[in-house]
Amino acid sequence: MYKPFAAALIAGATLAAPLAVHAKNVQLTVSSWLPPTHAVVADFLVPWGEEIKKATDGRVTLRILPKPVTNPAGHFDAVRDGLVDITFISHAYYPGRFELTKFAVMPFSGDTATSRSIATWDTYEKYLLKADEHKGVRLLGMYAHGPGIVFTTSKPVDSIDDFQGLKVRVGGGMAADVAKAVGANPIAKPAPESYELLSMGVVDGVFFPAESLVSFKLDAVIKNATVFPGGLYSDTHAVIMNPEAFDKLSKEDQQALLKLSGRHLAELAGKAWDKHDLEGQKIMHSDQINLIKADETFVNAVRERTKGFEQTWLKAAADKGIDGQAALDSFRAEIKKLDAGT
């Protein structure tokens, strides 16, 4: 009497199991190597997580861990190996690994993070995605920070000669390339170490976007800022996800996540950078900072010393079977169009 009933319960549970798993909420862990008040976290990752939660009716949520799971450069491997589900990486922290991303970070490329971020993703997706530079993880999107600025503690930089022997903290990538080209001595260190490096006199300055004055509390030690039209350099970040974590999501939720990735992600992140850059610019325009606008002679001197970057990149693209010139032309045309619309 009881056996058929028990069997029916077991059979029913077996049939219902896939539905229960399918409907199960999924919490995705996110590791950030930047402070919670930084633009990338406060005004990008947090609202992005809210968008994902809403789009999936609460089935998928992001949990930003209280501490990073590893050092900044270790985050690619952390996602690839499943230590964490999602993170962002700075391409500059991986010398020689993401060379194709440099099309978006050359000197004088763009005045806002929003336009640069959107154009970066659109160009990368159309022309460069096939190179599979992010092999081992799922690339959800890319974005770029705002115009790179020269910040110093004591020595003002108002001519190309002022770079000679200047010790500057850089993340790597294009910032390091530019520093070497103009005669400065680049010291590659993660962004969170900048305050300590400056306050202890290990470096004379940093290459950073404006927001860093607030994000890393550099306004306490920085005395000079030199700005360039379109920025001296920039950096790109990639938002990456563990493939197995993505596969755990239902098809419906995968589509919802992807809809909020790509171009949408780039615009959201770009606007976050621009918002925080404005806060930094307020400090730059105060009596606290000696603000220097690079004149035409200075800009041309930098341009002359960095003009080989484009050919180097075009060769790297050609070696990967990519029409680099078409990619550059598309990127620059989109930047111009987006900036004109703002």
C-alpha positions in Angstrom: 0.0 0.0 0.0 2.8 2.3 0.9 5.3 1.2 -1.7 3.4 2.5 -4.7 2.9 5.8 -2.9 6.6 6.1 -2.1 7.4 5.2 -5.7 5.1 7.9 -6.9 6.8 10.4 -4.7 10.2 9.4 -5.9 9.1 9.5 -9.5 7.5 12.9 -9.0 10.6 14.3 -7.3 12.7 13.0 -10.2 10.5 14.7 -12.7 10.4 17.9 -10.8 14.1 18.0 -10.1 15.2 19.7 -13.4 12.5 22.3 -12.9 13.7 23.0 -9.4 17.3 23.4 -10.5 16.2 25.6 -13.4 14.3 27.9 -11.1 17.1 28.1 -8.5 18.5 31.5 -7.8 22.2 31.9 -8.9 24.5 34.2 -7.0 27.6 35.2 -9.0 30.7 36.3 -7.0 32.5 39.3 -8.2 36.1 40.3 -7.1 37.2 43.9 -7.3 40.7 45.1 -6.8 39.6 48.7 -6.6 38.0 50.4 -3.5 34.2 50.3 -3.2 34.0 54.1 -3.7 35.8 53.9 -7.1 33.8 54.7 -10.2 34.1 51.1 -11.5 32.5 49.7 -8.4 30.1 52.3 -7.0 28.7 53.6 -10.3 29.2 50.6 -12.6 29.3 47.2 -11.0 26.7 48.0 -8.3 24.1 49.4 -10.7 25.0 46.8 -13.3 24.2 44.1 -10.7 20.9 45.8 -10.0 20.0 45.7 -13.7 20.9 42.0 -13.9 18.7 41.2 -10.9 15.8 43.1 -12.3 16.1 41.6 -15.8 16.2 38.1 -14.4 13.3 38.7 -11.9 15.8 38.2 -9.1 17.1 34.8 -10.2 20.6 36.1 -10.9 22.4 38.4 -8.4 26.0 39.7 -8.1 27.8 39.5 -4.9 30.8 41.8 -4.7 33.3 40.2 -2.3 34.5 42.4 0.6 38.1 41.8 -0.4 39.8 40.9 -3.7 40.6 37.2 -4.1 44.1 38.0 -5.4 46.4 40.8 -6.6 45.1 43.0 -9.5 47.1 41.1 -12.2 46.0 37.7 -10.8 42.3 38.3 -11.6 42.3 36.9 -15.1 43.5 33.5 -13.8 41.1 33.7 -10.8 38.2 33.9 -13.2 39.6 31.4 -15.6 40.2 28.9 -12.8 36.8 29.4 -11.1 38.1 31.1 -8.0 35.5 33.8 -8.7 32.7 34.1 -11.2 33.2 37.7 -12.6 35.8 40.4 -12.4 37.3 43.2 -14.5 40.9 43.4 -15.6 43.2 46.2 -16.7 44.8 45.2 -19.9 47.8 47.3 -18.9 48.7 44.9 -16.2 49.5 42.1 -18.7 52.5 43.1 -20.8 52.5 41.7 -24.3 49.3 39.8 -23.7 46.5 42.2 -25.0 48.5 44.2 -27.6 45.5 44.5 -29.9 43.6 46.6 -27.3 46.1 49.4 -27.7 44.2 50.8 -30.7 41.9 52.5 -28.1 44.5 54.0 -25.8 47.0 55.9 -28.0 47.8 59.5 -27.2 45.1 62.1 -28.0 42.4 59.6 -28.8 39.4 61.0 -27.0 38.1 63.5 -24.4 35.5 61.3 -22.6 35.4 57.9 -21.2 31.9 57.3 -22.5 32.7 57.9 -26.2 36.0 56.1 -25.9 34.3 53.1 -24.2 31.5 52.7 -26.6 33.8 53.0 -29.7 36.3 50.6 -28.1 33.7 47.9 -27.7 32.1 48.4 -31.1 35.5 48.3 -32.8 36.8 45.4 -30.8 33.7 43.3 -31.4 33.6 44.0 -35.1 37.3 43.7 -36.0 39.3 42.2 -33.2 37.2 39.7 -31.3 38.2 36.8 -33.6 41.8 37.1 -32.3 40.5 35.5 -29.1 42.9 37.5 -26.8 40.7 36.6 -23.8 40.8 32.9 -24.4 39.9 30.8 -21.3 37.2 33.2 -20.1 34.0 34.7 -21.4 34.4 38.3 -22.5 31.3 40.3 -21.4 32.5 43.7 -22.5 35.2 46.3 -22.5 35.5 50.0 -21.6 38.1 52.7 -21.2 38.9 55.3 -18.7 39.0 59.0 -19.4 41.9 61.1 -20.8 45.2 60.3 -19.1 46.9 63.2 -17.2 50.3 63.8 -15.8 50.2 64.4 -12.0 53.3 65.3 -10.0 54.1 66.0 -6.4 56.6 68.8 -6.9 58.1 69.3 -10.3 55.6 70.9 -12.8 55.6 69.3 -16.3 55.0 72.0 -18.9 57.5 71.0 -21.7 58.8 67.8 -23.2 62.2 68.4 -21.4 60.4 68.2 -18.0 59.8 64.5 -18.5 63.5 63.7 -18.6 64.3 61.4 -15.7 60.9 61.9 -14.1 59.9 58.7 -12.2 56.2 58.0 -12.8 53.9 55.3 -11.6 52.1 53.6 -14.5 49.9 50.6 -14.7 51.8 49.4 -17.8 50.5 49.2 -21.3 50.2 52.4 -23.3 51.1 54.5 -20.2 54.4 52.8 -19.9 55.0 53.1 -23.7 54.3 56.8 -23.6 56.5 57.3 -20.5 59.5 55.7 -22.2 58.9 57.5 -25.4 58.9 61.0 -23.8 62.0 60.2 -21.6 60.3 59.5 -18.2 61.1 56.5 -16.1 58.0 54.3 -15.8 57.5 52.3 -12.6 54.7 49.7 -13.2 52.6 49.2 -10.1 48.9 48.6 -9.4 46.7 51.7 -9.0 45.9 51.1 -5.3 49.6 51.5 -4.4 49.9 55.0 -5.9 49.3 57.0 -2.7 52.1 55.2 -0.9 54.5 55.5 -3.8 53.9 59.2 -4.0 53.9 60.0 -0.3 57.1 58.1 0.3 58.8 59.7 -2.7 59.4 56.5 -4.6 57.9 58.2 -7.6 57.7 61.9 -8.7 54.3 61.5 -10.2 51.6 59.3 -11.8 49.8 58.9 -15.1 46.1 58.7 -14.3 42.7 60.0 -15.3 41.2 62.9 -13.2 39.1 60.7 -11.0 42.2 59.2 -9.3 42.6 62.4 -7.2 39.4 61.4 -5.4 39.4 57.6 -5.8 42.9 57.1 -4.3 43.0 60.3 -2.2 45.9 61.6 -4.3 44.7 65.2 -3.8 46.6 65.2 -0.5 50.0 64.8 -2.3 49.5 66.0 -5.9 50.5 69.6 -6.6 50.6 69.8 -10.4 48.5 68.4 -13.3 49.3 68.6 -17.0 46.5 67.9 -19.4 46.5 67.1 -23.1 43.8 67.4 -25.7 42.3 63.9 -26.1 44.5 62.7 -23.2 48.1 61.6 -23.0 47.0 57.9 -23.0 44.2 55.8 -21.7 43.6 52.2 -20.5 41.0 49.6 -21.3 39.4 47.2 -18.9 37.7 43.9 -19.8 34.8 42.4 -17.8 35.2 38.7 -17.8 33.3 35.7 -16.6 34.0 32.1 -15.8 32.5 30.0 -18.7 31.2 27.3 -16.3 29.5 30.0 -14.2 27.8 31.3 -17.4 26.7 27.8 -18.3 25.0 27.4 -14.9 22.5 30.1 -15.9 19.3 29.2 -17.7 19.2 30.1 -21.4 16.7 32.9 -20.5 19.0 34.4 -17.9 22.1 34.0 -20.2 20.3 36.1 -22.8 19.3 38.7 -20.2 23.0 38.9 -19.0 24.3 39.2 -22.6 21.8 41.9 -23.4 23.2 44.0 -20.5 26.8 43.3 -21.6 28.7 44.5 -24.7 27.8 48.0 -25.8 25.4 48.6 -22.9 28.1 47.6 -20.4 30.6 49.9 -22.2 28.3 52.9 -22.0 27.4 52.3 -18.3 31.1 52.0 -17.3 32.1 55.0 -19.5 29.5 57.2 -17.9 30.7 56.1 -14.4 34.3 57.1 -15.2 33.1 60.5 -16.6 31.1 61.2 -13.5 34.1 60.6 -11.3 36.4 62.5 -13.6 34.3 65.6 -13.1 34.9 65.3 -9.3 38.6 65.1 -10.0 38.5 68.1 -12.4 36.9 70.2 -9.7 40.0 69.7 -7.6 42.2 70.3 -10.6 40.6 73.7 -11.2 40.9 74.7 -7.5 43.8 76.7 -6.0 45.0 73.4 -4.6 46.4 72.2 -8.0 48.7 73.9 -10.4 46.9 73.1 -13.7 49.0 73.2 -16.9 47.4 72.9 -20.3 49.9 71.5 -22.8 50.5 74.0 -25.5 50.9 73.2 -29.2 54.7 72.9 -29.0 54.4 70.4 -26.2 51.7 68.4 -27.9 53.6 68.2 -31.1 56.7 67.1 -29.3 54.8 64.2 -27.7 53.2 63.4 -31.0 56.6 63.2 -32.7 57.9 60.8 -30.1 54.9 58.5 -30.1 54.1 58.5 -33.8 55.6 55.0 -34.2 52.9 53.5 -32.0 50.3 53.3 -34.7 52.6 51.5 -37.1 53.6 49.0 -34.4 50.0 48.3 -33.7 49.1 48.0 -37.4 51.8 45.3 -37.8 50.6 43.4 -34.7 47.1 43.5 -36.2 48.3 42.3 -39.6 50.1 39.4 -38.0 46.8 38.3 -36.6 45.1 38.6 -40.0 43.2 41.7 -39.0 42.6 44.8 -41.1 44.0 47.2 -38.6 43.6 50.4 -40.6 39.9 49.7 -41.0 39.6 49.2 -37.3 41.5 52.4 -36.5 39.5 54.4 -39.0 36.2 53.0 -37.6 37.2 53.7 -34.0 38.2 57.3 -34.7 35.2 58.0 -36.8 32.9 56.7 -34.1 34.7 58.7 -31.4 34.2 61.9 -33.4 30.6 61.1 -34.0 29.9 60.3 -30.4 31.7 63.4 -29.1 29.8 65.5 -31.5 26.5 64.2 -30.1 27.4 64.9 -26.4 
